[in-house]
Amino acid sequence: MSATITEPNSSQVQVSGAYKDFTGKSGSTTTVIQYDSGEAPASGDEGRFLMWRETTTDTGTWEIRYIESATSTTVTVGDGGFSSAPPSGSKFRMSSNLDDINTAIGDAAKLRKNGTHYEFVNREWKLISGAFLADVDKSIGITNKNTATWMPSAFQVGTECAVQFGRLLGGEANDSVETTQGCRLALQSTNNSKLIFGTRIATDDDADKNDDVEVGDILSADEYDALGCILNFYGCQIEASHGAKPLFIRAGGPLRMIGTIVDGDIGGRFYSDASELVDCRFSGNSGGGHAWSSATTPTRDIDNVFFFANDTALKSLGDYDATFKNCRFSDSNTKIIQADASPNLNFKFIDCTTFADNKISSNDGNYKQGKSINYEITDSSGVGQSDVLVAVYDKNGLVQTGVQTSSSGTVSEIQAIFFDKPHGSGASNLAPFDIRVRKYGYTYLGFQSAVSESIKQEVRLVDNANLVSTKAQAQAISGISLNFATSTLTLTEDHSAQALYDYYQYQLGESANMQYAEDFTKSGSAFDLGDWDLVVDGCTYTGDITTSGDITRPSDGKIIGTATDKDGTIVLLPWEIKNVEATSRIQLYNVTKDALVITSKLNGTAGTLVDTAGSYSGDEIAVNDVIRLRVTCVVGASAMLPVILQGVATSTGLTFQVDQVADEVYNSNSIDGSTVSTLTADYSNPMGVDVSDADGTASVKEIYAFFVYSTTTEDGVENWFGGMRAIDNANYEVVTANADIKIQNIGTNAVIVSDGRLFRDDSASVLFAKQGDKPISMDSGALVTSVQPQVEAALNANAKISSINNNSKLIPSLL
């Protein structure tokens, strides 16, 4: 054993050198190390630790792993193995443990062992010359008896030395958090406050600055030392006394506390960027004037540390940077930060307990608080998407952590800074934040949030069904200029709303334009430009457009559509009906809005075809509204069958092409519906034809003629359109889906309805009577000659009906 354990004085136990040093050879893996030369391993080395010194010039790169087993030629390590396979010639050290010290001292009055507890009786350790002390599942009591204040340091660990208690699965510098088999350390200074662990040898400069220091004295480390000692506490509990004798860690090398509880008047300062402080708890530091501080920018963020019941949790000193994540600060801390920093110090707190300005002792240094945003971007099916841009802007428009681009759905963490306290100033609140998620082809997301808590969320994008162009096609659109800085849209080539929309979406999806909100909104071919100015320069824009800014049209620029700017200008759009019979009744009805647009009786010479046109406002018809056209036509004893068409309003207007066909039944009956004076149209409930005939008869053919004529009136085309159809000259059907028509006798005589069959498609009686009405009945004898051939054709030849009598028992079943 190369380690030498001695007692240089009555208050120290000194360990000099490592338990074993050896060199590895080729063939080693991350878990099995091949021995080459030096002090050979042995089977009894199981349970110790192995240190791989990857370089002999920087202790921050050295790795320590627990020894699972050993032979004379190999050492097998656990904790996930080393970060890589050590090459031939690698240098290794094996740890001493507490049992080694106990065996060497062999005096319970100096070091008392009780089970797994080791009590250094009025003594402390001193590690020099590459000593390596490590152990697991132990309890340690250690006391410093030196009477000097602060220096020389207590519990000394020299350069190139290492102390590790507990195990870290995954090892250092690997974002590891799983600890096991930690130890308990009780540290005490019986006389005065002490700097602990780190050491260096006093120089002439030290002696010049402090009259109590001589050259060669052992002082505490006060700056980074590439060969500074390693201090690893994994899953440990470190206790210091409460009161007037605080302890303060100063070590020039890496200090790692992971999964460790630290209680009492103890603080520390980190000098190596390889230091790690994760999943810890610090409490009971009540002395004031000292806390935890950093003299480096740690490679790993200080993460998930709970500070409570402290006079001061942290101290900012010098001009270093540090990021604290998921740290908690209870109200039991008097101060969170004792600020004694330069203008270049930057402390950032992400997902930590939010604290107020008054928890920082002064305006020295720069401090930010923020919350993390972690998005997973997918399509509507949950498939991760690449090349999605995500950006977050504070209320002043400053982008947070830059514009991020997704990769297979993953977006790098964005830190939204809501609290900013610059050096020499008070704090500012930078919330709320504008959050934007964009990729061409998908509906863009833009919303505002205070981000008062961290966000971890899957965001699903839906396809943008309004796009027509591919991204490449949209990029190639010319004649559109979008000046986001001045909010000016300039068109120099003819374009529709669709082309403008596609190009605008393309531009919004560019990284340089993520800072701008999606001001334009499109509904069909209608655009709302927000407060942008529109310039239509020597070209034609087709589509409705609205803005609270200005619309100008230099060089005879044109807009086909409704255009409204801050002056309230409105442009009407045209409708046109082509190839319609003169004298026809037309009705345009907005199905989408459930509102009448226009009803009109056309002029002109009967028998000629005309085109008719008009205009409408955006309030009457919007782009993409569904518009219904009804056309009816009666000229005396001649009529055309009703026409119904539907169309969708476009940004250029509305056009219908009509093809009317003669109503052969109406025409062959030769009855002018406008002259039938015994019938009255009743559009109230129940809807129907009111009969008042002095001779007591009413003709079905007259009723049909009257109905057809009535549909050419304003009320009739609205209420009766399509309500009755002629099957042939003898059979007429009420189509109840279109009009609930019945026949009522409002006269003073009984009435018989004859000269054809009139029936309803719902099999209900076509006749209607109120209390006190005169009788009304249906005599459809004339339909026998029409019905008989149809019935016979529909029946099997063996069941042919030879005759159908005009029998009063048969007729009701046909009504």
C-alpha positions in Angstrom: 0.0 0.0 0.0 1.6 3.3 -1.1 -0.7 5.5 1.1 1.1 6.6 4.3 -1.2 7.3 7.3 0.5 9.2 10.2 -0.2 11.7 13.0 1.9 14.8 12.3 0.6 16.4 15.5 -2.0 15.7 18.2 -4.9 17.2 16.2 -4.4 15.8 12.7 -4.4 12.4 11.0 -2.5 12.7 7.7 -3.0 10.6 4.6 -0.2 10.9 2.1 -0.5 9.3 -1.4 -3.1 7.0 -2.8 -3.9 3.4 -1.7 -2.6 2.1 -5.1 -1.4 3.7 -8.3 -1.2 1.8 -11.6 -1.1 2.2 -15.4 -3.7 0.5 -17.6 -3.0 -1.3 -20.9 -4.9 -1.7 -24.2 -8.1 -3.7 -24.2 -9.8 -1.8 -21.4 -13.5 -1.1 -21.8 -15.7 1.5 -20.0 -16.3 -1.0 -17.1 -13.3 -3.4 -17.2 -9.8 -1.9 -16.8 -6.8 -3.9 -17.8 -3.8 -3.6 -15.4 -0.4 -3.1 -17.0 2.1 -1.8 -14.4 2.4 -0.3 -11.0 0.6 -1.5 -7.8 -1.5 -4.4 -8.9 -5.1 -4.7 -8.0 -6.3 -7.6 -5.9 -9.6 -9.3 -5.1 -9.8 -7.5 -1.7 -10.1 -4.2 -3.5 -13.8 -4.7 -4.1 -15.7 -1.8 -2.5 -13.1 0.8 -3.0 -13.1 3.5 -5.7 -11.0 3.8 -8.9 -10.0 7.1 -10.3 -9.1 7.5 -13.9 -6.8 10.5 -14.4 -7.6 11.3 -18.0 -5.0 14.1 -18.0 -2.5 14.8 -15.3 -3.0 18.5 -15.6 -6.7 19.0 -14.8 -8.5 17.4 -11.9 -11.8 18.6 -13.4 -11.6 15.8 -16.0 -10.8 13.0 -13.5 -13.5 10.3 -13.2 -14.2 8.2 -10.1 -16.2 4.9 -10.2 -17.0 2.3 -7.6 -15.1 -1.0 -7.8 -17.5 -4.0 -8.2 -14.7 -6.6 -8.4 -11.0 -7.0 -9.0 -8.3 -9.5 -9.8 -4.6 -9.2 -10.2 -5.0 -8.2 -13.8 -8.4 -6.4 -14.0 -10.6 -4.0 -12.2 -14.4 -4.0 -12.9 -16.2 -0.7 -12.0 -19.9 0.1 -11.7 -21.9 3.4 -11.6 -22.4 3.0 -15.4 -18.7 2.8 -16.2 -16.3 5.4 -17.3 -17.4 7.9 -20.0 -15.2 6.2 -22.6 -12.8 3.2 -22.8 -9.5 4.4 -21.3 -6.6 4.0 -23.8 -3.4 2.2 -23.1 -1.1 4.1 -20.7 -4.0 5.6 -18.7 -3.2 6.5 -15.1 -5.4 5.1 -12.3 -5.6 5.6 -8.5 -7.4 3.5 -6.0 -8.9 5.0 -2.9 -8.1 4.6 0.8 -11.1 4.3 3.1 -12.0 5.0 6.7 -11.1 1.4 7.8 -7.5 2.0 6.4 -7.2 5.1 8.7 -8.7 3.3 11.7 -6.3 0.4 11.3 -3.3 2.7 10.9 -4.2 4.7 14.0 -5.3 1.8 16.1 -6.2 3.9 19.1 -9.9 4.5 20.1 -8.8 7.5 22.0 -7.8 9.1 18.7 -10.2 7.6 16.2 -13.2 5.7 17.6 -15.1 3.2 15.4 -18.6 2.1 16.4 -20.2 0.0 13.7 -20.2 2.3 10.6 -19.5 5.4 12.6 -16.0 6.9 12.7 -15.3 9.6 15.2 -12.0 11.6 14.9 -11.5 12.4 18.6 -10.5 16.1 18.7 -8.8 15.5 15.4 -9.2 16.1 11.7 -7.9 14.7 8.5 -5.2 16.1 6.3 -4.8 14.8 2.8 -1.6 15.5 0.8 0.5 14.2 -2.1 -2.3 12.8 -4.2 -4.2 11.2 -1.3 -7.6 9.7 -2.3 -10.1 9.0 0.5 -13.5 7.5 -0.4 -16.2 5.5 1.3 -19.9 4.6 1.4 -22.5 4.1 4.0 -20.5 5.6 6.8 -21.0 8.2 9.5 -18.0 10.5 10.3 -17.4 13.0 13.1 -14.5 15.4 12.6 -13.3 18.3 14.7 -10.9 21.2 14.1 -9.1 22.4 17.2 -6.9 25.2 15.7 -7.4 28.6 17.5 -6.7 30.8 14.5 -9.6 32.4 12.7 -10.4 31.2 9.2 -6.8 30.2 8.3 -5.1 27.8 8.2 -7.9 25.9 6.7 -9.5 22.9 8.4 -10.0 19.4 7.2 -7.3 20.0 4.6 -7.4 18.4 1.2 -4.3 19.2 -0.9 -3.8 19.7 -4.6 -4.3 16.5 -6.7 -6.1 14.9 -3.8 -9.7 13.7 -3.8 -12.5 13.0 -1.3 -15.6 11.2 -2.3 -18.4 9.9 -0.1 -21.3 8.0 -1.7 -21.9 6.9 -5.2 -23.2 8.7 -8.3 -24.8 6.4 -11.0 -23.7 7.7 -14.3 -20.7 9.6 -13.0 -19.6 13.2 -13.0 -20.1 15.6 -16.0 -23.0 13.5 -17.3 -26.1 15.3 -15.9 -26.4 12.4 -13.4 -28.7 12.7 -10.5 -29.1 9.1 -9.0 -27.1 8.8 -5.8 -26.8 5.9 -3.4 -24.8 4.8 -0.3 -24.1 8.3 0.9 -22.4 9.2 4.2 -23.1 11.5 7.1 -20.4 14.1 8.0 -20.5 16.1 11.2 -18.0 19.0 10.9 -17.1 21.1 13.9 -14.7 23.9 14.7 -14.4 24.3 18.4 -12.5 27.6 18.5 -13.2 29.9 15.6 -14.7 30.3 12.1 -12.8 28.2 9.6 -12.2 27.9 5.8 -12.3 24.2 5.1 -11.1 21.5 2.6 -9.2 23.4 -0.1 -5.5 24.3 0.6 -2.6 26.1 -1.0 0.9 27.0 0.2 1.3 30.7 1.3 3.6 32.8 -1.0 5.5 36.0 -0.4 2.5 37.9 -1.7 0.3 36.3 0.9 2.8 37.2 3.7 3.0 40.8 2.5 -0.8 41.1 2.6 -1.3 39.5 6.0 1.1 39.9 9.0 -0.2 36.6 10.5 0.8 34.6 7.5 4.3 33.2 6.9 5.7 31.9 3.6 4.9 28.2 3.5 1.8 28.3 5.7 -1.2 26.2 4.6 -3.9 28.6 3.4 -7.3 28.0 1.9 -7.7 28.1 -1.9 -9.0 31.4 -3.1 -8.9 30.9 -6.8 -9.2 28.3 -9.5 -6.5 25.7 -9.5 -6.4 23.2 -12.4 -4.9 20.6 -10.0 -7.2 21.7 -7.1 -8.7 18.9 -4.9 -11.8 17.0 -5.9 -14.6 17.1 -3.3 -17.6 14.7 -4.2 -20.5 14.4 -1.8 -23.2 12.1 -3.3 -26.4 11.4 -1.3 -24.7 12.7 1.8 -25.7 14.6 4.9 -23.3 17.3 6.0 -23.8 19.0 9.4 -22.1 22.0 10.9 -22.6 23.6 14.3 -25.1 26.5 14.6 -23.8 29.6 16.1 -20.7 31.9 15.9 -18.2 29.5 14.3 -19.3 29.1 10.7 -17.4 27.0 8.2 -16.7 28.0 4.6 -15.6 25.7 1.8 -12.9 27.0 -0.5 -11.5 24.5 -2.9 -9.7 25.4 -6.1 -10.9 22.2 -7.9 -14.3 20.7 -8.6 -16.8 20.6 -5.7 -19.8 18.3 -6.4 -22.8 18.0 -4.2 -25.6 15.9 -5.6 -28.5 14.6 -3.6 -26.9 16.1 -0.5 -28.3 17.8 2.6 -26.2 20.5 4.2 -27.4 22.0 7.5 -25.8 24.5 9.8 -23.5 27.5 9.6 -21.7 26.5 6.5 -21.2 28.1 3.1 -18.9 27.7 0.1 -17.5 29.1 -3.1 -17.1 27.2 -6.3 -13.9 27.9 -8.3 -13.9 25.1 -10.9 -16.4 25.0 -13.8 -16.6 21.3 -13.3 -18.4 21.8 -10.0 -21.9 20.4 -9.7 -24.7 21.4 -7.3 -27.9 19.4 -7.9 -30.8 18.0 -5.9 -29.6 19.4 -2.6 -30.9 21.1 0.5 -29.2 23.9 2.3 -30.5 25.2 5.7 -29.6 26.6 9.0 -27.0 29.1 7.8 -27.9 31.8 10.3 -24.6 33.5 11.0 -24.8 36.0 8.1 -22.0 37.4 6.0 -21.3 34.1 4.2 -23.4 31.9 2.0 -23.0 30.0 -1.3 -21.3 31.8 -4.1 -19.5 31.1 -7.4 -16.1 32.2 -8.7 -16.7 30.5 -12.0 -19.4 29.8 -14.6 -20.3 26.2 -13.9 -20.7 24.0 -17.0 -23.8 22.4 -15.3 -26.6 24.6 -14.1 -27.2 24.7 -10.3 -30.4 22.6 -10.3 -33.2 21.7 -7.8 -31.6 23.1 -4.7 -33.8 24.0 -1.7 -32.7 26.9 0.5 -34.5 27.5 3.7 -34.0 28.9 7.2 -30.9 30.8 6.2 -29.8 34.3 6.9 -28.6 34.5 3.3 -29.0 31.8 0.7 -26.6 33.1 -2.0 -23.8 35.6 -2.3 -23.0 37.3 -5.6 -19.3 38.3 -5.7 -17.1 39.3 -8.5 -18.0 39.1 -12.2 -19.1 35.5 -12.8 -22.2 34.0 -14.4 -24.4 31.2 -13.0 -27.7 29.7 -13.9 -30.0 28.4 -11.2 -32.8 26.0 -12.3 -35.7 24.6 -10.3 -34.3 26.1 -7.1 -36.6 26.8 -4.2 -36.3 29.7 -1.7 -38.6 29.6 1.3 -39.8 32.7 3.0 -37.7 31.6 6.0 -34.6 33.0 4.3 -33.9 36.5 5.5 -32.2 37.4 2.2 -31.9 35.4 -0.9 -28.9 37.2 -2.4 -26.2 39.2 -0.6 -25.1 41.4 -3.5 -21.5 42.4 -3.6 -20.8 42.0 -7.3 -19.3 43.8 -10.2 -21.4 45.2 -13.1 -20.4 42.1 -15.1 -21.9 39.5 -12.7 -25.0 37.7 -14.2 -27.2 35.4 -12.1 -30.2 33.8 -13.9 -33.0 31.9 -12.1 -35.1 29.6 -14.3 -38.2 27.8 -12.9 -37.1 28.9 -9.4 -39.2 30.3 -6.6 -40.2 33.8 -7.7 -38.8 36.4 -5.4 -39.1 40.2 -5.1 -36.5 42.9 -5.6 -36.2 43.4 -1.9 -34.8 39.9 -1.4 -31.6 41.2 -3.1 -29.5 43.2 -0.6 -28.3 45.9 -3.1 -28.2 46.9 -6.8 -24.8 45.3 -7.4 -24.8 42.7 -10.3 -27.4 41.7 -12.9 -30.2 39.3 -12.0 -32.9 37.7 -14.1 -35.8 35.4 -13.3 -37.7 33.4 -15.9 -39.7 30.3 -16.7 -38.8 27.5 -19.1 -40.9 26.7 -22.2 -40.5 23.2 -23.6 -42.7 22.4 -26.6 -43.1 19.2 -28.6 -44.5 20.1 -32.0 -46.6 17.5 -33.9 -49.1 17.4 -36.7 -52.8 16.7 -35.9 -52.0 13.0 -35.8 -49.2 13.4 -33.2 -46.3 12.9 -35.6 -43.3 15.1 -34.6 -42.6 17.8 -37.1 -39.3 19.4 -38.1 -38.6 22.9 -39.3 -41.3 24.5 -37.2 -40.3 27.9 -36.0 -41.0 28.8 -32.3 -40.4 32.2 -30.9 -41.3 34.0 -27.6 -41.1 37.8 -27.2 -41.4 39.8 -24.0 -43.5 42.9 -23.8 -40.7 45.0 -25.2 -40.4 42.8 -28.3 -37.1 41.1 -27.2 -36.9 37.5 -28.4 -36.3 35.0 -25.6 -33.4 32.4 -26.3 -33.7 33.2 -30.0 -36.0 31.7 -32.7 -36.0 28.0 -32.2 -36.4 25.4 -35.0 -38.0 22.0 -34.2 -36.3 18.7 -35.0 -38.6 15.7 -35.2 -40.9 17.6 -32.9 -38.4 18.6 -30.3 -37.8 22.3 -29.6 -34.8 23.5 -27.6 -35.8 25.0 -24.3 -36.8 28.6 -24.4 -36.3 30.7 -21.2 -38.9 33.5 -20.8 -37.3 36.2 -18.6 -40.0 38.1 -16.8 -37.8 39.7 -14.1 -34.8 41.8 -15.0 -32.7 43.7 -12.5 -29.7 45.3 -14.2 -26.7 46.5 -12.2 -27.4 49.7 -10.4 -31.2 49.6 -11.1 -34.5 48.3 -9.8 -36.3 45.4 -11.3 -38.6 45.4 -14.4 -41.5 43.1 -15.2 -41.2 41.9 -18.8 -44.4 39.9 -19.0 -46.7 39.1 -20.8 -45.1 37.2 -23.6 -46.1 36.8 -27.2 -45.7 33.1 -28.3 -45.6 32.2 -32.0 -45.5 28.7 -33.6 -45.3 28.7 -37.4 -44.6 26.4 -40.3 -45.9 27.0 -43.8 -48.8 24.6 -44.6 -50.2 24.7 -41.1 -52.4 27.1 -39.3 -50.1 29.5 -37.4 -50.4 29.8 -33.6 -50.0 33.1 -31.9 -51.1 33.8 -28.3 -50.1 35.8 -25.2 -49.1 34.4 -21.9 -47.7 35.6 -18.6 -45.6 32.4 -18.4 -45.9 32.5 -14.6 -45.1 28.9 -14.4 -42.9 26.6 -16.6 -44.5 25.1 -19.7 -44.0 21.6 -20.9 -46.5 20.8 -23.6 -47.3 19.0 -26.8 -48.5 21.4 -29.5 -50.5 19.9 -32.4 -50.6 21.9 -35.6 -53.6 21.5 -38.0 -53.4 21.8 -41.7 -54.1 25.2 -43.2 -57.0 24.4 -45.5 -57.0 28.0 -46.8 -53.6 27.6 -48.6 -53.5 26.7 -52.3 -49.8 27.3 -53.1 -47.0 25.1 -52.0 -44.2 26.8 -50.1 -42.1 27.1 -53.3 -45.0 28.5 -55.2 -45.8 31.0 -52.6 -42.2 32.1 -52.4 -42.2 32.7 -56.2 -45.3 35.0 -56.1 -44.2 38.4 -57.4 -45.8 41.9 -57.3 -46.5 41.8 -53.6 -44.3 43.8 -51.1 -44.8 43.4 -47.3 -43.0 46.0 -45.3 -43.5 44.7 -41.7 -41.6 47.6 -40.2 -43.9 50.2 -41.6 -47.0 48.0 -41.9 -47.4 48.7 -45.6 -48.7 46.3 -48.2 -47.9 47.3 -51.8 -49.3 45.5 -54.9 -47.8 46.1 -58.3 -49.3 43.1 -60.2 -52.8 41.8 -60.5 -53.6 39.5 -57.6 -56.5 37.8 -55.8 -57.0 37.4 -52.1 -55.7 33.8 -52.4 -52.4 34.9 -53.9 -52.0 37.5 -51.2 -52.9 35.1 -48.4 -50.4 32.5 -49.6 -47.6 35.0 -50.0 -48.3 36.5 -46.6 -48.3 33.1 -44.9 -44.9 32.4 -46.5 -43.4 35.6 -45.3 -44.8 35.2 -41.8 -43.1 31.7 -41.7 -39.7 33.2 -42.3 -37.4 33.5 -39.2 -36.8 37.2 -39.7 -40.6 37.9 -39.5 -41.4 35.8 -36.4 -41.3 39.0 -34.4 -44.4 40.3 -36.2 -47.9 39.2 -35.3 -50.3 37.7 -37.8 -52.2 40.9 -38.4 -54.0 39.8 -41.6 -57.1 37.7 -41.2 -58.8 36.0 -44.2 -62.3 34.8 -44.5 -63.0 33.4 -47.9 -61.7 36.1 -50.2 -62.1 38.8 -47.7 -59.1 40.2 -46.0 -58.8 42.3 -42.8 -55.4 44.0 -42.8 -55.6 45.3 -39.3 -54.0 48.7 -39.3 -51.8 48.3 -42.3 -51.8 50.7 -45.3 -52.6 49.3 -48.7 -51.2 50.6 -51.9 -52.7 49.2 -55.1 -50.3 50.6 -57.7 -51.3 50.3 -61.3 -52.8 46.9 -61.0 -56.1 45.2 -59.9 -56.8 43.5 -56.6 -59.8 41.2 -56.6 -61.3 40.6 -53.2 -62.8 42.3 -50.2 -60.4 44.2 -48.1 -60.6 46.1 -44.8 -58.1 48.1 -42.8 -58.1 50.9 -40.2 -55.2 52.4 -42.2 -55.2 54.0 -45.6 -56.0 52.5 -49.0 -54.5 54.3 -52.0 -54.7 53.4 -55.7 -52.0 55.2 -57.6 -51.6 54.7 -61.4 -55.2 53.8 -61.8 -55.1 50.9 -59.4 -58.3 49.0 -59.0 -60.1 46.9 -56.4 -62.8 44.5 -57.3 -64.6 44.0 -54.1 -65.6 45.8 -51.0 -62.8 48.0 -49.7 -63.1 49.8 -46.4 -60.3 51.9 -44.9 -60.3 54.5 -42.1 -62.4 56.8 -44.2 -65.1 54.2 -44.5 -65.0 53.7 -48.3 -67.3 50.8 -49.4 -67.2 49.3 -52.9 -70.3 47.3 -54.1 -70.0 44.1 -55.9 -72.1 43.1 -58.9 -74.6 40.3 -59.3 -75.9 39.2 -62.7 -78.6 36.8 -64.0 -78.2 35.7 -67.6 -80.6 34.3 -70.2 -83.8 34.8 -68.2 -87.3 35.3 -69.7 -88.5 38.8 -69.6 -91.3 39.5 -67.1 -90.0 36.8 -64.8 -90.0 37.1 -61.0 -86.5 36.7 -59.5 -85.5 36.3 -55.9 -82.0 36.4 -54.6 -81.7 35.0 -51.1 -78.6 34.7 -48.8 -78.8 31.2 -47.4 -75.8 31.7 -45.2 -77.2 34.8 -43.5 -80.9 33.6 -43.9 -81.8 37.0 -45.4 -83.5 38.2 -48.5 -81.2 40.2 -50.9 -83.7 41.2 -53.6 -86.9 40.2 -55.2 -88.0 41.8 -58.5 -90.4 41.5 -61.4 -88.5 42.0 -64.6 -89.6 44.3 -67.4 -89.3 43.5 -71.1 -91.2 41.8 -73.9 -92.7 38.5 -73.1 -91.0 35.7 -75.0 -87.6 37.3 -75.1 -84.5 36.5 -73.1 -82.7 39.2 -71.1 -79.8 39.6 -68.8 -80.4 41.5 -65.6 -77.9 42.8 -63.1 -77.5 44.7 -59.9 -75.2 45.2 -57.0 -74.9 44.4 -53.3 -72.9 45.5 -50.3 -70.8 43.4 -48.1 -73.4 43.6 -45.4 -75.9 41.8 -47.7 -73.6 39.3 -49.2 -70.1 38.3 -48.1 -67.6 36.4 -50.0 -68.3 32.6 -49.8 -71.9 33.2 -48.7 -74.3 30.7 -50.4 -76.9 32.5 -52.5 -80.1 31.0 -53.8 -81.9 32.2 -57.0 -85.6 31.5 -57.6 -87.1 32.4 -61.0 -90.9 32.1 -61.9 -92.7 33.3 -65.0 -96.4 33.6 -66.0 -97.7 35.6 -68.9 -101.5 35.1 -69.1 -102.2 31.5 -70.0 -98.5 30.7 -70.6 -96.0 29.8 -67.9 -92.4 28.5 -67.4 -91.5 25.9 -64.9 -89.9 27.4 -61.7 -86.1 27.5 -61.6 -84.0 27.3 -58.5 -80.2 27.7 -58.5 -77.5 28.1 -55.8 -74.2 29.7 -56.1 -71.3 30.9 -53.9 -70.5 34.6 -53.8 -66.9 35.3 -54.9 -64.7 38.3 -54.5 -65.7 39.5 -57.9 -69.4 39.2 -57.5 -72.2 36.7 -58.4 -73.4 35.3 -61.7 -76.2 32.9 -62.6 -77.0 31.3 -66.0 -80.7 30.5 -66.3 -82.3 27.9 -68.6 -86.2 28.0 -68.2 -88.5 25.3 -69.6 -92.2 25.7 -70.5 -94.8 24.4 -68.0 -96.6 22.1 -70.5 -99.5 21.3 -68.1 -100.2 25.0 -67.2 -100.1 25.9 -70.9 -102.3 23.1 -72.1 -104.9 23.9 -69.4 -105.2 27.3 -71.0 -106.2 29.0 -67.8 -104.8 32.5 -66.9 -104.0 32.2 -63.2 -104.1 36.0 -62.7 -107.8 36.0 -63.7 -109.1 33.4 -61.2 -111.1 35.6 -58.9 -112.8 33.0 -56.8 -109.4 32.0 -55.1 -107.3 33.8 -52.6 -103.7 33.1 -51.6 -103.5 32.6 -47.8 -99.8 32.5 -46.6 -100.7 32.4 -42.9 -101.1 29.2 -40.9 -102.6 27.1 -42.2 -101.2 28.1 -45.6 -103.5 27.5 -48.5 -105.9 28.5 -51.2 -109.1 30.0 -49.9 -112.2 29.2 -52.1 -115.2 31.5 -52.3 -117.3 30.4 -55.3 -121.0 31.3 -55.6 -121.8 28.3 -57.9 -120.4 25.8 -55.3 -117.7 24.4 -57.5 -113.9 24.8 -57.7 -111.6 23.4 -60.4 -108.3 21.7 -59.6 -106.9 23.1 -62.8 -107.9 26.6 -61.8 -106.3 26.0 -58.4 -103.0 25.0 -60.1 -103.2 28.0 -62.5 -103.8 30.3 -59.5 -100.9 28.7 -57.6 -98.5 29.1 -60.5 -99.4 32.7 -61.0 -99.2 33.4 -57.3 -95.5 32.3 -57.3 -94.7 35.3 -59.5 -95.7 37.6 -56.7 -93.3 38.8 -54.0 -95.1 36.8 -51.3 -95.7 33.8 -53.5 -92.1 33.3 -54.6 -91.1 33.4 -50.9 -93.8 31.2 -49.4 -95.1 28.9 -52.2 -92.1 28.3 -54.4 -92.1 24.6 -55.4 -95.1 24.0 -53.3 -97.2 22.3 -56.0 -96.3 20.3 -59.1 -98.4 19.0 -62.0 -97.9 15.4 -62.7 -100.1 15.6 -65.7 -103.3 17.4 -66.6 -105.3 15.3 -64.2 -103.0 14.9 -61.2 -101.5 17.6 -59.0 -99.3 17.1 -56.0 -98.7 19.4 -53.0 -95.0 19.2 -52.1 -95.2 19.7 -48.3 -91.5 20.1 -47.8 -91.8 23.4 -49.8 -95.3 24.6 -48.8 -97.9 23.2 -46.4 -100.8 24.0 -48.7 -104.5 23.0 -48.1 -107.8 24.1 -49.6 -110.3 25.9 -47.4 -113.9 27.0 -48.2 -114.3 30.6 -46.8 -117.5 31.3 -48.9 -121.2 31.0 -48.0 -121.9 28.0 -50.1 -120.8 24.3 -50.0 -118.0 23.7 -52.5 -117.1 20.6 -54.5 -113.5 20.5 -55.8 -113.4 18.6 -59.1 -111.8 18.4 -62.6 -108.7 16.5 -61.4 -107.0 15.0 -58.5 -105.2 17.2 -55.9 -103.3 15.4 -53.2 -100.5 15.9 -50.7 -97.3 13.9 -50.7 -97.6 13.3 -46.9 -101.0 11.4 -47.5 -102.8 13.9 -45.3 -106.1 15.4 -46.6 -105.7 18.4 -48.9 -108.9 19.8 -47.5 -109.1 22.0 -44.4 -112.1 23.3 -42.5 -112.6 25.4 -39.3 -115.5 25.4 -37.0 -118.4 27.1 -38.9 -116.9 26.7 -42.4 -119.3 25.6 -45.2 -118.7 22.0 -46.4 -116.0 21.3 -49.0 -115.5 18.0 -50.7 -113.3 16.4 -53.5 -114.8 14.8 -56.6 -112.0 13.4 -58.6 -114.0 11.4 -61.1 -112.0 12.8 -64.0 -109.0 11.0 -62.9 -110.3 7.4 -63.7 -109.2 7.6 -67.3 -105.8 8.8 -66.2 -105.2 6.4 -63.4 -106.5 3.1 -64.8 -103.8 2.6 -67.5 -101.1 3.3 -64.9 -102.6 0.8 -62.4 -102.9 -1.9 -65.0 -99.4 -1.5 -66.2 -98.1 -1.9 -62.6 -100.0 -5.1 -61.8 -99.2 -8.7 -62.8 -101.0 -9.7 -66.0 -103.0 -12.4 -64.1 -104.4 -9.7 -61.9 -105.2 -7.1 -64.5 -108.1 -4.8 -63.6 -110.7 -4.8 -66.3 -112.3 -1.7 -65.2 -112.3 0.9 -62.5 -115.8 2.3 -61.7 -116.4 5.8 -60.7 -117.4 4.6 -57.2 -117.6 6.9 -54.1 -116.0 4.1 -52.0 -112.9 4.0 -54.3 -112.2 7.7 -54.6 -111.4 8.4 -50.9 -108.6 5.8 -51.0 -107.0 7.6 -53.8 -107.0 11.0 -52.1 
